[in-house]
Amino acid sequence: MYKIFISGMAYDNGKSGISSYLNCVVEELVKFNQVELLLLKMDESIFPVKHPNLKIITIPNYLAKPLINLTWHLFILPIFWSFKKYDFIFLSAGQRRIFCRYPKFTIVAFHDLSQYHIPQKYDPIRMFYIKNVIPIFVKRANSIFAVSESTKKDLLKFYHLDKDKVFVNMNSYDKKKYNMDYSASTVFPHNLKKKFFLYISRIEHPGKNHLRLIKAYEKLPESIKKEYDLVFAGSIWLGGRIVIDYTRKISDRERIHFLGFVKDETLIDLYHCSSLYIFPSLFEGFGIPLAEAMACGTPVICSNSSSLPEVGGDAVLTFDPEDVDDIHDCILKMMSDSNLRKEMIKKGLERAQEFDWAKHARKIVRKFEEYKKKHISSV
């Protein structure tokens, strides 16, 4: 049993992919290790994992402001915090928070480098930090992992890291929640009135590409739109108002639903009730909702870019996310062929089983054990 320090400074009030990631990884690591998790005070009550091996350490909420938190995490925490009692450190979102120095063996997780693929994804200060500050300090970390081969390639290309330090440790999804052992309610969640296509993502423009999906939906035959609505689940983030404002002006606005942030219980209902999961994002480091949808027996179509084809394999149909007509054609292809849908559902269920959080957590610990063994043998 090891004692692990984990930073949860990118927990986002439990409303992002990184927060879901942290929930699942901590849940696995505490089964065989002692974990001390650093959170903002506001996040302590909503963190869902409860275990005797888990201790939550909190810092004041006044440190929540992004620039203050970033500076505190980069310079104050690694210099003035005592890390002597820990075996190793795990930074769960390297693209958000890293250290200027590493007082113990440290593993840094990277989920994506989307800022290199989506111009103006963030404000100038954050873009400067990601492109100019992180590359300097992350090179000092002992081990760096990427959640996909796509993200690994980006780390080597843009950050010029030592390839011997970077390894792939693919994400998974919560198999206890997202699976076929489920009886969907006859009543659609969130008072939805008819069958629907689904996309789960924060409403962020342009990166998450909601606008092109909406435009592709607008072009569908009336017979399809009469039968299927388009449903988005996710909080409004940077640029999200552009998507909302566009939708309000179009004739199909009553058929397009923005549910906002949705809790896991409702997400499960949405996956199972949806007729098609569409993932048009311009860039993803992994794309956990894709795996969740496949595990729930929902046919999936997705972008042919970044990690999504890697994660979906032959269980998804892909399209060019920048081509509205290609998105439209892919929807029509899937919805006009019942045999194809059945085939994709079957392949998706098989593909989803290849992802495993327990395996992911073991790989984190194994990297420390490899270092420990090498370090001892060299003494």
C-alpha positions in Angstrom: 0.0 0.0 0.0 1.4 3.4 -1.0 0.6 6.9 0.2 -0.3 9.1 -2.8 -0.8 12.8 -3.0 -3.3 13.8 -5.7 -4.1 17.4 -6.8 -7.8 18.0 -7.5 -7.5 21.6 -8.4 -9.2 21.1 -11.8 -12.3 19.6 -10.2 -14.6 22.3 -11.8 -17.4 21.8 -9.2 -17.8 18.2 -10.4 -19.1 19.4 -13.8 -16.4 18.5 -16.3 -14.7 15.5 -17.9 -11.7 16.0 -15.6 -13.9 15.8 -12.5 -15.5 12.6 -13.8 -12.0 11.3 -14.4 -10.8 12.2 -10.9 -13.8 10.5 -9.4 -13.1 7.2 -11.2 -9.3 7.2 -10.7 -9.5 8.0 -7.0 -12.2 5.3 -6.5 -9.8 2.7 -7.9 -6.6 3.9 -6.2 -8.1 4.0 -2.7 -8.9 0.3 -2.9 -5.2 -0.6 -2.4 -3.5 2.7 -1.4 -3.8 5.6 1.0 -4.8 8.7 -1.0 -4.7 12.3 0.2 -6.7 14.4 -2.2 -6.3 18.2 -2.4 -9.6 20.0 -3.2 -11.0 23.5 -2.8 -13.3 23.7 0.2 -16.3 24.2 -2.0 -15.7 20.8 -3.7 -15.3 18.7 -0.6 -19.0 18.0 0.0 -19.7 17.1 -3.6 -16.8 14.7 -4.1 -18.6 11.3 -4.3 -15.9 8.8 -3.3 -16.0 7.8 0.4 -13.5 5.3 1.7 -11.4 4.8 4.8 -8.2 5.1 2.7 -9.2 8.5 1.4 -8.4 11.7 3.2 -9.5 15.0 1.6 -7.4 18.1 2.3 -9.0 21.4 1.5 -7.7 24.9 0.7 -9.8 28.1 1.1 -12.2 29.1 -1.6 -10.5 32.4 -2.2 -7.8 30.4 -4.0 -10.5 29.3 -6.5 -9.9 32.3 -8.9 -8.1 30.8 -11.9 -5.1 33.1 -12.0 -4.6 32.9 -8.2 -5.0 29.2 -8.2 -2.7 28.6 -11.1 0.1 30.7 -9.5 -0.4 29.1 -6.1 -0.4 25.6 -7.5 2.6 26.3 -9.7 4.9 28.0 -7.2 3.6 27.9 -3.6 2.3 24.4 -3.3 5.4 22.5 -4.5 7.8 24.7 -2.5 6.0 25.1 0.8 3.9 22.0 1.2 5.4 19.1 3.0 5.5 16.0 0.7 7.9 13.9 2.9 5.1 11.4 4.0 4.0 10.5 0.5 5.4 7.8 -1.8 4.6 9.7 -4.9 2.5 12.6 -6.4 -0.2 12.4 -9.0 -1.2 15.5 -10.9 -4.5 14.6 -12.6 -4.7 17.4 -15.2 -1.3 18.6 -16.4 -2.8 20.8 -19.1 -4.4 22.8 -16.2 -2.2 22.6 -13.2 1.5 21.5 -12.7 4.4 22.2 -10.4 7.5 24.4 -10.9 9.5 21.6 -9.1 8.8 18.0 -8.1 9.8 17.2 -4.5 8.7 13.6 -4.9 8.4 11.2 -7.8 5.6 12.7 -9.8 3.3 11.4 -12.5 1.4 14.0 -14.6 -1.7 13.2 -16.6 -2.5 15.0 -19.8 -6.0 14.8 -21.3 -5.4 16.8 -24.4 -3.5 19.7 -26.1 -6.6 21.0 -27.9 -5.4 24.6 -27.7 -2.9 23.8 -30.5 -5.7 22.6 -32.7 -8.5 25.2 -31.9 -7.4 28.8 -32.3 -8.6 31.1 -29.6 -9.9 28.2 -27.5 -9.1 30.2 -24.4 -8.4 33.7 -23.4 -4.8 35.1 -24.1 -3.5 34.7 -20.6 -4.5 31.0 -20.4 -3.2 30.3 -23.9 0.1 31.9 -23.0 0.3 29.7 -19.8 -0.5 26.5 -21.7 1.8 27.2 -24.6 4.7 28.9 -22.9 4.7 28.1 -19.2 3.7 24.4 -19.0 6.3 23.2 -21.5 9.1 24.6 -19.3 8.0 23.0 -16.1 6.4 19.7 -17.2 9.8 18.5 -18.6 11.0 18.3 -15.0 8.3 15.7 -14.0 9.4 12.1 -13.6 6.7 10.5 -15.7 3.9 11.8 -18.0 1.0 10.0 -19.4 -1.4 10.7 -22.1 -5.0 9.3 -22.2 -4.6 8.3 -25.9 -2.0 7.8 -28.6 -3.3 11.0 -30.2 -2.5 13.0 -27.0 0.9 11.4 -26.7 1.8 12.5 -30.3 0.8 16.0 -29.4 2.9 16.0 -26.2 5.9 14.9 -28.2 5.3 17.3 -31.1 4.4 20.5 -29.2 6.1 20.1 -25.9 9.2 18.3 -27.2 9.2 15.9 -24.3 11.6 13.0 -23.7 9.7 10.1 -25.4 11.0 7.8 -22.7 9.0 9.8 -20.1 5.7 9.7 -22.0 3.4 6.7 -22.0 -0.3 6.0 -22.9 -2.8 5.1 -20.3 -6.2 5.1 -21.9 -9.3 6.4 -20.0 -12.3 4.3 -19.3 -15.9 5.0 -18.0 -17.9 4.0 -14.9 -19.0 0.4 -15.7 -21.2 0.2 -12.7 -23.4 3.0 -14.1 -23.1 2.8 -17.9 -24.0 -0.7 -19.1 -26.8 -2.7 -20.7 -28.1 -4.0 -17.4 -30.7 -1.4 -17.3 -34.5 -1.0 -17.9 -35.2 2.4 -19.5 -38.2 4.3 -18.3 -41.1 4.6 -20.7 -41.0 8.3 -19.9 -38.2 10.2 -21.5 -36.0 12.2 -19.0 -36.2 15.9 -18.7 -39.8 16.0 -20.1 -38.5 15.2 -23.6 -41.6 14.3 -25.7 -40.1 12.1 -28.5 -37.1 10.2 -29.8 -33.9 12.1 -30.0 -30.2 12.3 -31.1 -27.8 13.1 -28.2 -24.6 15.0 -27.7 -23.1 15.4 -24.2 -20.6 18.1 -23.8 -20.2 21.5 -22.3 -21.6 24.1 -24.6 -18.3 25.6 -25.8 -17.8 27.4 -29.1 -16.1 26.7 -31.4 -14.2 23.7 -30.0 -17.2 21.4 -29.2 -18.7 22.1 -32.6 -22.4 22.4 -31.7 -23.1 24.9 -34.4 -22.2 22.6 -37.3 -24.2 19.7 -35.8 -27.2 22.0 -35.5 -26.8 23.1 -39.1 -26.5 19.5 -40.2 -29.7 18.7 -38.3 -31.5 21.6 -40.0 -30.7 20.0 -43.4 -32.2 16.6 -42.5 -35.4 15.6 -44.2 -38.6 16.8 -42.5 -39.6 13.1 -41.9 -36.5 12.6 -39.8 -36.9 15.8 -37.8 -40.5 15.0 -37.1 -39.4 11.8 -35.5 -36.2 12.8 -33.8 -35.3 15.9 -31.7 -31.7 17.0 -31.0 -30.7 17.1 -27.4 -27.6 18.7 -25.8 -26.6 18.1 -22.2 -23.9 20.2 -20.7 -23.2 23.5 -19.0 -22.6 26.7 -20.9 -18.9 27.6 -21.2 -16.8 29.9 -23.2 -18.6 31.0 -26.4 -21.7 29.0 -25.5 -24.1 31.9 -25.9 -23.3 32.0 -29.6 -24.7 28.5 -29.9 -27.8 29.4 -27.9 -28.5 32.6 -29.8 -28.2 30.9 -33.1 -30.6 28.2 -32.1 -33.2 30.7 -31.0 -33.4 32.2 -34.5 -34.0 29.1 -36.5 -37.2 27.3 -37.5 -36.2 24.1 -35.8 -35.6 25.7 -32.4 -38.5 23.8 -30.7 -36.8 20.6 -31.7 -33.5 21.4 -30.2 -33.1 21.1 -26.4 -30.4 22.4 -24.1 -30.7 20.6 -20.8 -27.7 22.2 -19.0 -25.6 20.2 -16.6 -27.1 16.8 -16.1 -26.4 14.5 -13.1 -25.2 10.9 -13.7 -28.6 9.3 -13.0 -30.2 11.4 -15.8 -27.2 10.8 -18.1 -27.8 7.1 -17.9 -31.5 7.6 -18.9 -30.4 9.9 -21.8 -27.9 7.4 -23.2 -30.4 4.5 -23.1 -33.3 6.5 -24.5 -31.4 8.2 -27.3 -31.6 6.7 -30.8 -28.1 8.0 -31.8 -25.1 9.5 -30.1 -23.4 12.2 -32.1 -19.9 13.4 -31.1 -18.9 16.2 -33.5 -16.2 17.8 -31.3 -13.3 19.3 -33.2 -10.8 17.9 -30.8 -10.8 15.4 -27.9 -8.0 13.9 -25.9 -10.1 10.8 -25.3 -13.9 11.4 -25.2 -15.3 9.4 -22.3 -19.0 10.0 -23.4 -18.2 8.0 -26.6 -17.3 5.0 -24.5 -20.3 5.5 -22.2 -22.7 5.6 -25.1 -21.3 2.4 -26.6 -21.5 0.7 -23.2 -25.2 1.6 -23.0 -25.9 0.1 -26.4 -26.4 3.4 -28.3 -25.1 3.6 -31.9 -22.4 6.2 -32.3 -21.2 8.5 -35.0 -18.2 10.9 -34.4 -15.6 13.2 -35.8 -12.8 11.5 -37.7 -10.2 13.7 -35.9 -8.0 13.5 -32.8 -8.6 10.5 -30.5 -12.2 9.7 -31.4 -11.5 7.2 -34.2 -8.9 5.6 -32.0 -11.4 5.2 -29.1 -14.3 4.1 -31.3 -12.4 1.7 -33.5 -14.6 -0.1 -36.0 -17.7 0.4 -33.7 -18.4 4.0 -34.9 -19.1 5.8 -38.2 -17.0 8.9 -38.7 -17.4 12.2 -40.4 -15.4 15.4 -41.1 -16.4 17.6 -38.2 -15.8 20.8 -40.3 -18.1 19.6 -43.1 -21.8 20.1 -42.3 -22.8 18.0 -45.3 -20.7 15.1 -44.1 -22.2 15.2 -40.7 -25.7 15.3 -42.3 -24.8 12.4 -44.6 -23.4 10.3 -41.7 -26.6 10.8 -39.6 -28.8 9.8 -42.6 -26.6 6.7 -43.3 -26.9 5.4 -39.7 -30.7 6.2 -39.4 -31.6 4.7 -42.8 -30.1 1.3 -42.2 -31.4 -0.7 -39.2 -28.9 -3.6 -39.8 -26.0 -1.1 -39.7 -27.3 0.2 -36.4 -27.6 -3.3 -34.9 -24.0 -4.0 -36.1 -22.7 -0.8 -34.6 -24.4 -1.5 -31.3 -22.9 -5.0 -31.1 -19.4 -3.7 -31.9 -19.8 -0.8 -29.5 -20.7 -3.1 -26.6 -17.6 -5.2 -27.4 -15.3 -2.2 -27.8 -16.4 -0.6 -24.6 -15.3 -3.6 -22.5 -11.7 -3.0 -23.5 -11.6 0.1 -21.3 -11.0 -0.4 -17.6 -10.3 2.1 -14.7 -8.8 -0.6 -12.6 -6.2 -1.2 -15.3 -5.7 2.5 -15.6 -5.0 2.9 -11.9 -2.7 -0.1 -11.8 -0.6 1.5 -14.5 -0.2 4.7 -12.5 1.1 2.7 -9.5 3.3 0.5 -11.7 5.1 3.5 -13.0 6.1 4.4 -9.5 7.1 0.8 -8.8 9.3 0.8 -11.8 11.0 4.0 -10.7 11.4 2.6 -7.1 12.9 -0.6 -8.3 15.4 1.2 -10.6 16.3 3.7 -7.9 16.9 1.0 -5.3 19.0 -1.1 -7.6 21.2 1.9 -8.5 22.0 2.8 -4.9 
